[in-house]
Amino acid sequence: MLPLFQKRRQPSTSIDAHQGNTGYAGGVWALVPVEIGKLSGRAKRVNITLPERALKELDTCAKSLGETRSGFLLRAALEFLARHRAA
């Protein structure tokens, strides 16, 4: 998972470079966009209360990353869970 405040970017190495690697000979390469919400079942609406200042900061950060508020909160929660399950 991406760290919370890191902008998403394209891979730094092209598929062509990997295809030229003999260790990957015969492989098939593809970039596939994945919407986590479509993989995790039906969406469920929740209601939370946050301080207005925190909400504004959250929205600003989500917008700068090209995410929705819900998407940002989902990614933050999943990242938190993954980190704490491994501990």
C-alpha positions in Angstrom: 0.0 0.0 0.0 1.1 3.6 -0.6 2.0 5.6 2.4 -0.9 7.9 3.2 0.5 11.2 1.9 2.4 9.9 -1.1 1.0 10.9 -4.5 0.2 8.0 -6.8 2.6 7.8 -9.7 3.3 5.6 -12.7 5.9 2.8 -12.2 9.4 4.1 -12.7 10.4 1.1 -14.9 8.5 0.4 -18.1 6.9 -2.9 -19.0 9.3 -3.0 -22.0 12.3 -3.0 -19.6 10.9 -5.9 -17.6 10.0 -7.8 -20.8 13.6 -7.6 -21.8 14.7 -9.2 -18.5 15.4 -12.9 -19.2 14.2 -13.8 -15.7 10.7 -12.8 -16.9 10.9 -14.5 -20.3 7.5 -15.6 -21.6 5.6 -13.5 -19.0 2.6 -11.4 -19.7 2.5 -7.8 -18.4 -0.5 -5.6 -17.8 -1.4 -2.6 -15.7 -4.9 -2.9 -14.3 -6.7 -0.3 -12.4 -8.4 -1.7 -9.3 -11.2 -0.2 -7.3 -11.0 -1.6 -3.8 -14.7 -1.0 -3.3 -15.6 -3.3 -6.1 -13.5 -6.1 -4.6 -14.7 -5.9 -1.0 -18.5 -6.3 -1.6 -21.3 -3.9 -1.2 -20.6 -0.4 0.1 -22.1 0.5 3.4 -22.9 4.1 4.4 -21.5 5.2 7.8 -21.9 8.4 9.8 -19.0 9.7 11.8 -18.3 12.9 13.6 -15.0 14.8 13.2 -13.7 18.2 14.3 -14.3 20.7 11.4 -10.6 21.6 11.2 -9.6 17.9 10.9 -12.2 17.4 8.2 -11.0 20.4 6.2 -7.4 19.1 6.4 -8.5 15.6 5.4 -10.4 16.9 2.4 -7.5 19.1 1.3 -5.1 16.1 1.5 -7.6 13.8 -0.3 -8.1 16.3 -3.1 -4.3 16.8 -3.5 -4.0 13.1 -4.0 -6.9 12.9 -6.5 -9.1 10.9 -4.1 -12.5 11.3 -2.6 -13.0 11.7 1.1 -14.4 8.2 1.3 -11.6 6.7 -0.7 -8.9 8.5 1.4 -10.5 7.3 4.6 -10.8 3.8 3.3 -7.1 3.7 2.3 -6.0 5.2 5.6 -8.0 2.6 7.5 -6.8 -0.3 5.5 -3.2 0.9 5.7 -3.5 1.3 9.5 -5.0 -2.2 9.8 -2.3 -3.8 7.7 0.4 -2.1 9.8 -1.1 -3.2 13.1 -1.9 -6.8 12.1 1.8 -7.3 11.2 3.0 -6.0 14.5 
